[in-house]
Amino acid sequence: MGNHALDINPPNADYNLSTHGSDWLWAVFSLFAVFLLAVVGWTLATPRGTRLFHQIAIVVILTGAIAYFSMASDLGATPVRVEFRGDGTRQIWFVRYIMWFISFPLLLLELLLATGLSLSDIFTTLFMAIVLVVTGLVAALVPSTYKWGYYVFGVCALFYIWYVLLWHGPRTTFAAGGHVRTGYRLAASYLSFLLLLYPIAWACSEGGNVITVTSEMIWYGILDLLAGPVFLFLFLFELRGVDYAAFGLQSGKYTDTVGPNTGRGAGTGAPVTTQRAGAAPATSGVGAGAAPATGPTTTNAAPASGVTTEPATTAAPATTGANAV
């Protein structure tokens, strides 16, 4: 399959993907596909309204599968002149950065939703992940030494991500309990270690042209498998016994919510209605507040015997209890 792909899509740079490199990428794509099928099946077996973490995992793994299909087919790369170690051009795989642009913030979101971090802290951390990926792409496309300036910007963003993952996040209140805090510490340490290896791989491949494109693919392929499908599978496994409601991530649709009293009237099956301030409750039956909120009102509440009183000349304001005189 690899030879055929390279014959149809020949390399477009002097330092390019080899046949063995393409075979390796097809193997990585196959692993992504297997993990994707497994997570999809796991998601379908999870109750509706509690699938957020699983659906994030599906998006990340599907994005990785598409990216590795493209790279295995020798597609999604552009030639850029190398700065060190020889002359000519090297294949820069922009499709990989598109994958990271989507998957890296979602990986952090998957992890940080288990903490007690505020939405503003989570948003800033996700933005730093985008900065890291975008600066890495720009640096890879710049042929001059100025690429290392973008590299420094990306490393600074990575330091902020490490601060949130390893320092700020573990010190928040975990509503789901101490078991989740322990699992978070392990997951954050695991992901932070892998994030340390990405800048090193970049400096040796796109940055310094130290290793070949095939070696680059092997290095990044192992990292992407460990940081994507493997990490997500282990993280979801750790959350399998945790009460989803403790995260406060309940679905907005009443058909998907968890619990007997969400989306419908408690124990009655009647739909829940909303009421504006100053309006009479829109319910049926007898008792205080049973009169409609619009139309003329009577000077006194209608007696149960059916005798009516003379209607008032002006409409009285609606109240939440018995109609006012």
C-alpha positions in Angstrom: 0.0 0.0 0.0 2.9 2.4 0.8 4.7 1.9 -2.5 1.5 2.5 -4.4 0.7 5.7 -2.4 4.2 7.1 -3.1 4.0 6.2 -6.8 0.7 8.1 -7.1 1.8 11.0 -4.8 5.5 11.4 -5.3 7.5 13.4 -2.7 7.8 17.1 -3.3 11.1 17.9 -1.5 14.7 16.8 -1.3 14.4 15.4 2.2 11.2 13.3 2.0 9.2 10.4 3.2 10.6 7.0 2.4 8.7 3.8 1.6 9.3 2.4 5.0 8.1 5.7 6.5 4.9 5.4 4.6 4.4 1.8 5.8 4.9 3.0 9.4 2.3 5.7 8.9 -0.2 3.2 7.6 0.3 1.1 10.7 -0.3 4.2 12.9 -3.4 5.0 11.0 -4.7 1.4 11.5 -4.1 1.8 15.3 -6.0 5.0 15.3 -8.9 3.4 13.4 -9.0 0.4 15.9 -9.1 2.8 18.9 -11.8 4.9 17.2 -14.1 1.9 16.8 -13.5 0.9 20.4 -14.3 4.3 21.7 -17.4 4.6 19.5 -18.7 1.3 20.9 -17.9 2.4 24.4 -19.8 5.6 23.8 -22.9 3.8 22.6 -22.8 1.7 25.7 -22.8 4.8 27.9 -26.1 6.3 29.0 -27.2 9.4 27.0 -26.4 12.6 28.7 -23.2 11.3 30.2 -21.1 11.0 27.0 -19.2 14.3 26.9 -15.8 12.8 27.8 -16.3 9.9 25.3 -17.4 12.2 22.5 -14.4 14.5 22.9 -12.2 11.3 22.6 -14.0 10.4 19.4 -13.3 13.8 17.9 -9.6 13.6 18.8 -9.0 10.1 17.6 -11.0 10.6 14.3 -8.9 13.8 13.6 -5.7 11.8 14.2 -6.9 9.0 11.9 -7.6 11.4 9.0 -4.2 13.1 9.5 -2.3 9.9 9.5 -4.2 8.6 6.4 -3.1 11.8 4.7 0.6 11.5 5.7 0.7 7.8 4.9 -0.6 8.8 1.4 2.3 11.4 1.1 -0.3 14.2 1.2 -0.5 17.3 3.3 3.2 18.4 3.1 5.0 21.4 1.6 8.7 21.9 0.7 10.6 24.4 2.9 14.3 25.1 2.5 16.4 23.7 5.4 18.5 26.0 7.6 21.1 23.5 8.9 22.8 20.2 7.8 22.8 20.4 4.1 21.0 22.3 1.3 17.7 21.7 -0.5 14.2 21.4 0.8 12.5 19.3 3.5 8.9 18.1 3.7 6.9 20.1 6.3 3.7 18.3 7.2 1.1 21.0 7.8 -1.6 18.4 8.0 0.0 17.3 11.3 -0.3 20.8 12.7 -4.0 20.9 11.6 -4.5 17.7 13.6 -2.8 19.2 16.7 -4.7 22.5 16.3 -7.9 20.5 16.8 -6.8 17.7 19.2 -4.4 19.4 21.6 -6.9 21.9 23.1 -9.5 19.1 23.3 -7.1 16.8 25.2 -6.6 19.6 27.7 -10.3 20.2 27.9 -10.9 16.5 28.6 -8.5 16.7 31.4 -9.3 20.1 32.9 -13.1 19.5 33.0 -12.4 17.0 35.8 -10.9 19.8 38.0 -12.5 22.7 39.8 -10.8 25.3 37.5 -12.9 28.2 36.4 -14.0 28.6 32.8 -11.7 31.6 32.4 -8.7 29.5 33.5 -9.7 26.6 31.2 -10.2 29.0 28.3 -6.8 30.6 28.8 -5.1 27.2 28.9 -6.8 26.1 25.7 -5.7 29.4 24.0 -2.1 28.7 25.1 -2.4 25.3 23.4 -3.4 27.0 20.2 -0.5 29.4 20.5 1.9 26.4 20.9 0.6 24.7 17.8 0.4 27.8 15.6 3.9 29.1 16.5 5.3 25.6 15.8 3.7 25.6 12.3 4.9 29.1 11.5 8.4 28.3 12.8 8.5 25.1 10.6 7.5 27.1 7.5 10.1 29.9 8.0 13.4 29.0 6.3 15.6 31.5 8.2 16.9 31.6 11.7 13.8 33.7 12.7 12.0 30.4 13.1 13.6 30.0 16.5 11.9 33.2 17.7 8.5 31.5 17.1 9.9 28.4 18.8 10.6 30.4 22.0 7.0 31.8 21.9 5.7 28.2 21.7 7.9 27.0 24.6 6.6 29.9 26.8 3.0 28.9 26.1 4.0 25.3 27.0 5.4 26.5 30.4 2.0 28.1 31.1 0.2 24.8 30.3 2.6 22.9 32.6 1.8 25.4 35.4 -1.9 24.8 35.0 -1.7 21.1 34.7 0.8 20.4 37.5 0.3 23.3 39.9 -2.9 25.2 39.6 -5.2 22.4 38.5 -4.4 19.9 41.4 -5.0 22.6 44.0 -8.6 23.2 43.0 -11.7 21.6 44.5 -12.6 18.3 42.8 -16.3 17.9 43.1 -16.1 14.3 42.1 -13.9 13.4 45.1 -10.4 12.4 46.0 -10.3 9.5 43.6 -10.6 11.8 40.6 -7.9 14.1 42.1 -5.5 11.2 42.3 -6.3 10.1 38.7 -5.9 13.6 37.5 -2.4 13.9 39.0 -1.3 10.8 37.2 -2.9 11.8 33.9 -1.5 15.4 34.1 2.0 14.1 34.9 1.8 11.6 32.0 0.6 14.2 29.5 3.1 16.8 30.7 6.0 14.4 30.2 4.9 13.7 26.6 4.5 17.4 25.9 8.2 17.8 26.9 9.2 15.4 24.1 7.3 17.3 21.3 9.6 20.4 21.3 12.7 18.1 21.3 11.3 16.2 18.3 10.6 19.5 16.5 14.1 20.8 17.1 15.6 17.6 15.7 13.3 17.4 12.6 11.6 20.5 11.2 13.9 22.9 13.1 17.4 21.5 12.9 17.1 18.9 10.1 19.1 16.5 12.3 17.0 13.4 11.7 15.4 12.1 8.5 11.7 12.5 7.6 11.1 8.8 8.2 12.7 9.1 11.7 10.6 12.1 12.3 7.4 10.1 11.4 8.4 7.3 13.8 9.0 9.7 16.7 5.9 11.8 16.2 3.8 8.7 15.5 4.7 7.1 18.9 4.1 10.4 20.7 0.7 10.9 19.0 -0.4 7.4 19.8 0.6 7.8 23.5 -0.9 11.3 23.9 -4.0 10.5 21.9 -5.7 7.1 21.9 -3.7 5.6 24.7 -4.1 8.6 27.0 -7.8 8.9 26.3 -8.5 5.2 26.8 -6.8 5.2 30.2 -8.5 8.4 31.2 -12.0 7.2 30.3 -11.2 3.9 32.1 -10.4 5.8 35.3 -13.7 7.8 35.1 -15.9 4.7 34.5 -17.0 4.5 38.2 -17.4 8.2 38.8 -20.8 9.8 39.1 -21.1 12.0 36.0 -23.5 14.4 37.8 -20.7 15.4 40.2 -18.9 17.2 37.3 -21.9 19.6 36.8 -21.9 18.8 33.0 -25.5 17.8 32.7 -27.0 17.8 29.2 -29.2 20.8 28.3 -31.9 18.6 26.6 -34.4 17.1 29.0 -34.5 13.9 27.1 -30.8 13.3 27.8 -30.6 14.4 31.4 -29.9 12.1 34.3 -32.2 11.6 37.3 -35.9 11.3 37.8 -36.6 15.0 38.5 -34.8 16.6 35.5 -36.6 17.7 32.4 -40.1 16.7 33.7 -42.3 17.3 36.7 -41.2 15.3 39.7 -43.0 12.0 39.7 -45.9 13.2 37.5 -44.5 13.0 34.0 -46.0 16.5 33.3 -43.8 18.8 31.4 -42.1 21.6 33.3 -43.3 25.1 32.5 -41.6 28.4 33.0 -43.3 31.4 34.6 -42.6 35.1 34.2 -42.4 37.3 37.2 -45.8 38.7 38.2 -47.8 36.1 36.2 -50.1 33.5 37.6 -48.9 29.9 37.5 -49.9 28.2 34.3 -51.3 25.1 36.0 -54.7 23.5 36.2 -56.9 22.5 39.1 -58.4 24.2 42.1 -56.8 26.1 44.8 -54.9 29.4 45.1 -53.4 30.7 41.9 -55.7 28.5 39.7 -57.1 31.5 37.8 -55.5 32.4 34.5 -53.1 35.3 34.4 -55.0 37.2 31.7 -58.5 38.5 31.3 -60.8 40.2 33.8 -60.6 39.3 37.5 -63.3 39.2 40.1 -63.5 41.1 43.3 -63.2 37.9 45.3 -62.1 34.4 44.5 -64.8 32.3 43.0 -66.5 30.1 45.6 -66.4 26.4 45.2 -70.2 26.3 44.9 -70.1 27.9 41.5 -71.8 31.3 42.6 -70.0 34.1 40.7 -69.4 37.7 41.6 -69.6 40.8 39.6 -66.5 41.4 37.5 -64.4 44.4 38.3 -64.3 47.3 35.8 -60.5 47.2 35.6 -58.1 44.2 35.4 -56.2 43.6 38.6 -52.5 42.7 38.4 -51.8 39.0 38.4 -50.3 37.5 41.5 -48.8 34.2 42.3 -51.4 33.4 45.0 -55.2 34.1 45.2 -56.3 37.0 43.0 -56.3 40.4 44.8 -59.4 42.5 45.4 
